[in-house]
């Protein structure tokens, strides 16, 4: 029996769509959790939905927002600063 490594659907989507080349921060709402979260672009948000298991984990674009310049190159290094947004 051969062991097959399954690639994370979100990572696969980001690579396939080449999301890294885009940058326009979008604040999105997750109706399942009632929370807002920020993404570097709509491409990343759509890929986050690629790994969702239903409406409980589905992000919907709400508005664009401004983040500090360092978020452009190191988004994941500063999650509190870069991914925090709220209702517009």
C-alpha positions, 0 to 999 in steps of 0.5 A: 500500500503506497502512502500518498501525501495529500496537499492542503487544498488551501495551499494548492489553490494559492500556488495554482492561482499564484495569489502571492503576486497580488496585494490589496487587503480585504476584510471578510466576514465569516457567517459561521463564526460571526467574525471578521478576518483580513486577507492579503487579497481576494485571491487568498480569501477565495483559497481559504474557502477552498478548504472550507467544509461548508457554510460554517467556514465560508468567508465573504468579502466585506471591504478593503482596508489599509495595513502597515507596509510591513504586512505586504512582505511579512503578513504571517509574521504579524497576524494580529496587526495584518489580519485584524479588521472589523465591520466597516 
